[in-house]
Amino acid sequence: MTARPMFFLLITFFIAVPADAQKPRTFVLNADTLAAVQERVFRGDKAYAPALKRLTKDAGKAMEQEIVAITSKTVLPPSGDAHDYYSLSRYWWPDPSKPDGLPYIRRDGDVNPEIEKVTDHVTLNQFIKTVHTLALAYYYTGNEQYAERAALWLRTWLVDPATRMSPHLRYAQMVMGRKEERGTGILDAREFSQLVDAIGILRLSRSLTPADNEAVTAWFKQYLRWLLESPNGWHERGARNNHGSWWDVQTTAIALFVGDKATAAMICDSAKVKRIGYQFQPDGSQPEELVRTLSYHYCQFNLFALTRLADLARHTGVDLWGYTTADGRSMRGGLDYLIPYAKKEKKWEHVQIKEMDFDMVSFSALKASARFGDTAYRAFFEQYYSGNRETDRIILMYGVPPVRR
């Protein structure tokens, strides 16, 4: 995966929460921070006006966005069922040595544009992004119309028998010419970890009814069972690179959402050895990611996943940021390894076939600054985050002080 992800992360800042604030049930985003910022917005704090204006503009576009169901696709998965999610693996191309090019062969880091012929990866991301935007706009404006539209999206994708998605990803990231299912496709739905937060916000509205909540929760319970028990899920659970980290993130978020805290705690605790202890070297390097053709991208992508897992882990009592192995392997070490290359203090000697960007590592630094009280991390974020610090929605989501440019 090379597309830049949505940066929906938690930053835990110490903001006093007013007694009358509406606190949503969120797991990646910090409910205390959301409520504190909401209270300031409702009081008319002008510092937040530009970000709120930008968010409502985005929400206006989301209100006009056509609701495209998963069943609208014209290219069907091997099952023949339009309800089943279907996508093609992005780095696989026709084999030039075969007359028909089949089966496809892998060219790491080189995206085959044919993936756009199978549209579910686009419509799934649009669904999640739209609901998340509308939920935030509802929360910070109190406009029920935003929640009403978001609820309609949720019913279309997760509730209505005529249009809802099947609660599995059996046909995600398939390879042309190969019949076998691939667990790697579970990565396509990693932003479900953000969707459940949006649902937690929308539960404050009257538009998401008790019946909706029950149906949505039932869908995620079925999907969680598939993640935990299917061969596809077991494949990703056992992956040693970023795929395994993102399985942890997605499964933990959903487990917390449906009330299975024991499963969430088990995954987060096992990540100490399974992810941090294995994926990082004592110097902070990540061998599993360094062998990729987009090595810097995947190093920060995996760290990005683990910082999100750390956000989720705090709900289980597990401190992943603070964990260090006996020989010094840690998330913080992984961050410290990447920063000098962004600052051009060191030259990146590994393969990186596309231009580097530093938003993911800068977000990791921002979270590290909150966790460790290290101002150098905060300064790194200030310099290398590419978003507008006056209008970006991170100001509303994470309590990051607005900065006028």
C-alpha positions as CSV (number, residue, x, y, z in Angstrom):
1,M,0.0,0.0,0.0
2,T,1.5,3.3,-1.1
3,A,-1.4,5.7,-0.9
4,R,-1.0,8.2,2.0
5,P,-3.3,7.1,4.8
6,M,-5.9,9.2,6.6
7,F,-4.2,10.6,9.6
8,F,-6.8,9.9,12.2
9,L,-4.7,9.4,15.3
10,L,-5.0,10.1,19.0
11,I,-2.8,12.7,20.7
12,T,-3.4,12.8,24.5
13,F,-3.0,16.4,25.6
14,F,-3.9,17.5,29.1
15,I,-7.0,19.7,28.7
16,A,-9.5,20.1,31.5
17,V,-12.9,18.6,30.6
18,P,-16.0,20.7,31.5
19,A,-18.6,18.9,33.5
20,D,-21.3,19.4,30.9
21,A,-19.2,18.3,27.9
22,Q,-20.5,15.5,25.7
23,K,-18.0,12.7,25.8
24,P,-18.3,10.2,23.0
25,R,-17.3,6.6,23.2
26,T,-14.1,6.6,21.3
27,F,-10.9,4.5,21.4
28,V,-8.4,5.9,19.0
29,L,-9.5,9.5,19.6
30,N,-9.3,10.8,23.1
31,A,-12.8,11.4,24.4
32,D,-11.6,13.9,27.1
33,T,-9.8,15.9,24.5
34,L,-12.7,15.9,22.1
35,A,-15.1,17.1,24.9
36,A,-12.7,19.9,26.0
37,V,-12.3,21.2,22.4
38,Q,-16.0,20.9,21.8
39,E,-16.7,23.1,24.9
40,R,-14.2,25.7,23.6
41,V,-15.8,25.7,20.2
42,F,-19.3,26.1,21.7
43,R,-18.1,29.0,23.7
44,G,-17.0,30.7,20.5
45,D,-13.2,30.5,21.0
46,K,-12.0,32.3,17.9
47,A,-8.8,30.3,17.8
48,Y,-10.8,27.3,16.5
49,A,-12.9,29.2,14.0
50,P,-10.7,28.6,10.9
51,A,-10.5,24.8,11.6
52,L,-14.2,24.7,12.2
53,K,-14.9,26.5,9.0
54,R,-12.7,24.1,7.1
55,L,-14.4,21.1,8.7
56,T,-17.9,22.4,7.9
57,K,-16.9,23.0,4.3
58,D,-15.6,19.4,4.1
59,A,-18.9,18.3,5.7
60,G,-20.9,20.2,3.2
61,K,-19.2,18.3,0.4
62,A,-19.8,15.1,2.3
63,M,-23.5,15.9,2.6
64,E,-23.6,16.0,-1.2
65,Q,-21.5,12.9,-1.7
66,E,-23.6,10.2,-3.4
67,I,-24.0,7.1,-1.2
68,V,-22.4,4.3,-3.2
69,A,-23.1,0.9,-1.8
70,I,-20.7,-2.0,-2.1
71,T,-23.4,-3.8,-4.2
72,S,-23.1,-1.1,-6.9
73,K,-19.9,-2.6,-8.4
74,T,-19.9,-4.1,-11.9
75,V,-17.0,-6.4,-11.5
76,L,-17.9,-9.2,-9.1
77,P,-15.6,-11.3,-6.8
78,P,-15.1,-15.0,-7.4
79,S,-18.1,-15.8,-5.2
80,G,-20.4,-13.9,-7.6
81,D,-21.9,-12.0,-4.7
82,A,-21.9,-8.2,-4.9
83,H,-22.1,-8.0,-1.1
84,D,-18.6,-9.5,-0.8
85,Y,-15.7,-7.0,-0.7
86,Y,-13.4,-7.4,-3.7
87,S,-10.1,-5.8,-4.6
88,L,-6.9,-6.5,-6.5
89,S,-3.4,-6.5,-5.1
90,R,-1.7,-3.3,-6.1
91,Y,1.8,-4.5,-6.7
92,W,1.1,-7.4,-9.1
93,W,1.5,-7.2,-12.9
94,P,1.1,-9.4,-15.9
95,D,3.9,-11.9,-16.4
96,P,5.7,-10.9,-19.6
97,S,6.9,-14.4,-20.1
98,K,3.3,-15.8,-20.4
99,P,1.1,-15.2,-23.5
100,D,-1.9,-14.2,-21.3
101,G,0.2,-12.7,-18.5
102,L,-1.2,-15.1,-15.9
103,P,-0.6,-15.6,-13.1
104,Y,0.5,-12.1,-12.3
105,I,3.9,-11.5,-10.7
106,R,4.9,-9.1,-8.0
107,R,6.7,-5.8,-8.6
108,D,7.0,-4.3,-5.1
109,G,6.2,-0.6,-4.8
110,D,5.0,-0.3,-8.4
111,V,1.2,0.1,-8.5
112,N,-0.7,-1.5,-11.3
113,P,-3.4,0.9,-12.4
114,E,-5.6,-2.1,-13.2
115,I,-6.6,-2.1,-9.5
116,E,-9.0,0.8,-10.3
117,K,-11.2,-1.5,-12.4
118,V,-12.3,-3.2,-9.2
119,T,-13.8,-0.3,-7.2
120,D,-14.5,-1.6,-3.7
121,H,-11.3,-0.3,-2.2
122,V,-12.4,3.2,-3.4
123,T,-15.9,3.0,-2.2
124,L,-14.9,1.5,1.2
125,N,-12.5,4.3,1.9
126,Q,-15.1,6.9,0.7
127,F,-17.6,5.4,3.1
128,I,-15.3,5.5,6.1
129,K,-13.9,9.0,5.3
130,T,-17.4,10.5,4.7
131,V,-18.9,9.1,7.9
132,H,-15.9,10.2,9.9
133,T,-16.1,13.8,8.5
134,L,-19.9,14.0,9.1
135,A,-19.5,12.6,12.7
136,L,-16.9,15.3,13.6
137,A,-19.0,18.0,12.0
138,Y,-22.0,16.9,14.0
139,Y,-20.0,16.8,17.2
140,Y,-18.5,20.3,16.8
141,T,-21.6,22.1,15.4
142,G,-24.5,20.2,16.9
143,N,-26.1,20.1,13.5
144,E,-28.2,16.9,13.5
145,Q,-28.4,16.9,9.7
146,Y,-24.7,15.7,9.6
147,A,-25.5,12.8,11.9
148,E,-28.6,11.9,9.9
149,R,-26.6,11.6,6.7
150,A,-23.9,9.6,8.4
151,A,-26.5,7.2,9.8
152,L,-27.8,6.7,6.3
153,W,-24.3,5.7,5.1
154,L,-24.0,3.3,8.0
155,R,-27.3,1.7,7.3
156,T,-26.4,1.3,3.6
157,W,-23.1,-0.4,4.3
158,L,-23.7,-2.3,7.5
159,V,-27.4,-2.8,8.1
160,D,-29.7,-2.9,5.0
161,P,-29.8,-6.5,3.7
162,A,-30.1,-5.3,0.2
163,T,-26.9,-3.3,0.2
164,R,-24.7,-4.2,3.2
165,M,-21.2,-5.5,3.0
166,S,-20.6,-9.1,3.9
167,P,-18.7,-9.2,7.3
168,H,-15.5,-10.6,5.8
169,L,-12.6,-9.8,3.4
170,R,-12.1,-13.2,1.7
171,Y,-11.6,-11.6,-1.7
172,A,-9.5,-8.6,-0.8
173,Q,-6.2,-8.0,-2.7
174,M,-6.6,-11.0,-4.9
175,V,-4.0,-11.7,-7.7
176,M,-5.1,-12.2,-11.3
177,G,-4.5,-15.8,-12.3
178,R,-4.5,-17.1,-8.7
179,K,-7.5,-18.6,-7.1
180,E,-6.3,-18.6,-3.5
181,E,-7.6,-16.1,-1.0
182,R,-5.0,-13.7,0.5
183,G,-5.0,-12.6,4.1
184,T,-3.0,-9.5,3.1
185,G,-6.2,-7.9,1.9
186,I,-7.3,-7.3,5.4
187,L,-5.1,-4.3,5.3
188,D,-7.6,-2.6,3.0
189,A,-10.0,-2.2,6.0
190,R,-7.5,-0.8,8.5
191,E,-9.5,2.4,8.8
192,F,-12.3,0.5,10.4
193,S,-10.4,1.5,13.5
194,Q,-11.5,5.0,12.8
195,L,-15.0,4.2,11.7
196,V,-15.8,2.7,15.1
197,D,-14.8,6.0,16.7
198,A,-17.1,7.9,14.3
199,I,-19.9,5.6,15.3
200,G,-19.1,6.3,19.0
201,I,-19.6,10.0,18.3
202,L,-22.8,9.5,16.3
203,R,-24.3,7.6,19.2
204,L,-24.7,11.0,20.9
205,S,-27.2,11.9,18.2
206,R,-30.8,10.9,17.8
207,S,-30.2,9.9,14.1
208,L,-28.4,6.7,15.0
209,T,-31.3,4.8,16.6
210,P,-31.0,1.9,19.1
211,A,-31.9,-0.5,16.3
212,D,-29.1,0.9,14.2
213,N,-26.7,0.5,17.0
214,E,-27.7,-3.0,17.6
215,A,-27.4,-3.9,13.9
216,V,-24.0,-2.2,13.5
217,T,-22.6,-3.9,16.6
218,A,-23.9,-7.3,15.4
219,W,-22.1,-6.7,12.1
220,F,-18.8,-5.9,13.8
221,K,-19.1,-8.9,16.1
222,Q,-19.4,-11.1,13.0
223,Y,-16.5,-9.4,11.3
224,L,-14.4,-9.7,14.5
225,R,-15.0,-13.4,14.7
226,W,-13.9,-13.7,11.1
227,L,-10.7,-11.7,11.8
228,L,-9.9,-14.0,14.7
229,E,-10.9,-17.4,13.3
230,S,-10.6,-17.4,9.5
231,P,-7.4,-18.6,7.7
232,N,-7.1,-15.2,6.2
233,G,-7.2,-13.6,9.7
234,W,-4.7,-16.0,11.0
235,H,-2.4,-15.2,8.1
236,E,-2.4,-11.5,8.9
237,R,-2.2,-12.1,12.6
238,G,1.0,-14.0,12.0
239,A,2.5,-11.5,9.6
240,R,5.8,-10.2,10.9
241,N,5.8,-6.8,9.1
242,N,3.3,-3.9,9.0
243,H,0.5,-6.2,7.9
244,G,0.6,-7.9,11.3
245,S,0.7,-4.5,13.1
246,W,-2.4,-3.3,11.2
247,W,-4.2,-6.5,11.9
248,D,-3.6,-5.8,15.6
249,V,-4.9,-2.2,15.2
250,Q,-8.1,-3.1,13.3
251,T,-8.9,-6.1,15.5
252,T,-8.2,-4.3,18.8
253,A,-10.4,-1.4,17.8
254,I,-13.3,-3.6,16.9
255,A,-12.9,-5.7,19.9
256,L,-13.1,-2.6,22.1
257,F,-16.1,-1.4,20.2
258,V,-18.1,-4.6,20.7
259,G,-17.1,-4.8,24.3
260,D,-14.5,-7.6,24.1
261,K,-11.9,-6.0,26.2
262,A,-10.2,-9.3,27.0
263,T,-9.3,-9.9,23.3
264,A,-8.1,-6.3,23.0
265,A,-5.9,-6.7,26.0
266,M,-4.5,-10.0,24.8
267,I,-3.5,-8.5,21.4
268,C,-2.0,-5.3,22.9
269,D,0.0,-7.2,25.4
270,S,1.3,-9.7,22.8
271,A,2.5,-6.8,20.7
272,K,5.2,-6.1,23.1
273,V,7.2,-9.1,22.0
274,K,5.5,-10.0,18.7
275,R,5.7,-6.5,17.2
276,I,8.1,-4.3,19.1
277,G,10.5,-7.0,20.2
278,Y,10.6,-8.6,16.8
279,Q,10.2,-5.7,14.3
280,F,12.7,-3.3,15.8
281,Q,16.5,-3.7,16.1
282,P,18.2,-2.1,19.2
283,D,19.3,0.8,16.9
284,G,15.6,1.4,15.9
285,S,15.8,0.0,12.4
286,Q,13.1,-2.3,11.0
287,P,14.5,-5.1,8.9
288,E,11.2,-6.4,7.6
289,E,10.4,-2.9,6.2
290,L,14.0,-2.0,5.0
291,V,13.9,-4.8,2.4
292,R,11.0,-3.1,0.6
293,T,11.4,-0.8,-2.5
294,L,9.7,1.9,-0.5
295,S,11.7,1.3,2.6
296,Y,11.4,4.6,4.4
297,H,7.7,4.7,3.7
298,Y,7.1,1.3,5.1
299,C,9.2,2.0,8.2
300,Q,7.1,5.0,9.1
301,F,3.9,3.2,8.0
302,N,4.6,0.4,10.5
303,L,5.5,2.8,13.3
304,F,2.4,4.7,12.5
305,A,0.4,1.6,13.0
306,L,2.0,0.8,16.3
307,T,1.4,4.3,17.6
308,R,-2.3,3.9,16.8
309,L,-2.2,0.5,18.6
310,A,-0.6,2.3,21.6
311,D,-3.6,4.7,21.6
312,L,-6.0,1.7,21.7
313,A,-3.9,-0.1,24.2
314,R,-4.3,2.5,26.9
315,H,-8.0,1.3,27.2
316,T,-6.6,-2.1,28.2
317,G,-3.9,-0.9,30.7
318,V,-1.0,-1.8,28.3
319,D,1.7,0.9,27.8
320,L,3.3,0.1,24.4
321,W,5.1,3.5,24.2
322,G,6.9,2.7,27.5
323,Y,7.8,-0.9,26.6
324,T,11.5,-1.6,26.0
325,T,13.1,-5.0,25.6
326,A,16.2,-6.0,27.6
327,D,18.4,-5.2,24.6
328,G,16.8,-1.8,24.0
329,R,14.2,-2.4,21.3
330,S,11.3,0.1,21.5
331,M,8.8,2.2,19.6
332,R,10.7,5.3,20.7
333,G,13.9,3.9,19.3
334,G,12.1,3.3,16.0
335,L,11.1,7.0,15.9
336,D,14.5,8.2,16.8
337,Y,16.0,6.1,14.0
338,L,13.8,7.7,11.3
339,I,14.0,11.4,12.4
340,P,17.6,12.2,11.3
341,Y,16.8,11.1,7.8
342,A,13.8,13.4,7.5
343,K,16.0,16.2,8.8
344,K,18.7,15.3,6.3
345,E,21.3,14.7,9.1
346,K,21.8,11.3,7.6
347,K,21.5,9.9,4.1
348,W,18.9,7.2,3.6
349,E,20.9,4.3,2.1
350,H,18.1,1.8,1.5
351,V,15.8,1.6,-1.6
352,Q,13.1,4.2,-1.7
353,I,11.8,4.4,-5.3
354,K,9.5,7.3,-4.7
355,E,9.9,10.7,-3.0
356,M,9.8,10.6,0.8
357,D,7.1,12.4,2.8
358,F,7.2,12.8,6.5
359,D,3.6,13.2,7.7
360,M,3.4,9.8,9.3
361,V,6.7,10.1,11.2
362,S,5.8,13.6,12.2
363,F,2.5,12.4,13.7
364,S,4.4,9.7,15.6
365,A,6.7,12.4,16.9
366,L,3.8,14.5,18.1
367,K,2.4,11.6,20.0
368,A,5.8,10.8,21.5
369,S,6.0,14.5,22.6
370,A,2.8,14.0,24.6
371,R,3.8,10.7,26.0
372,F,7.4,11.6,27.0
373,G,7.1,15.4,27.4
374,D,9.9,15.8,24.9
375,T,9.8,19.2,23.2
376,A,12.2,18.2,20.5
377,Y,9.6,15.8,19.1
378,R,7.0,18.5,19.1
379,A,9.4,20.8,17.3
380,F,9.9,18.1,14.7
381,F,6.2,17.8,14.1
382,E,5.9,21.6,13.8
383,Q,8.5,21.6,11.0
384,Y,7.7,18.5,9.1
385,Y,3.9,18.1,9.3
386,S,2.6,19.3,5.9
387,G,-1.0,20.3,7.0
388,N,-2.2,23.8,7.6
389,R,-1.8,24.4,11.3
390,E,-4.6,27.0,11.3
391,T,-7.3,25.0,9.5
392,D,-6.4,21.3,9.8
393,R,-8.9,19.2,11.6
394,I,-6.2,17.9,13.9
395,I,-6.7,21.1,15.8
396,L,-10.2,19.9,16.7
397,M,-9.5,16.2,17.0
398,Y,-6.4,16.3,19.1
399,G,-6.3,19.6,21.0
400,V,-3.3,20.8,19.0
401,P,-3.1,24.5,19.6
402,P,-3.9,26.5,16.3
403,V,-1.0,28.3,14.8
404,R,-1.7,31.3,12.4
405,R,0.4,31.4,9.4
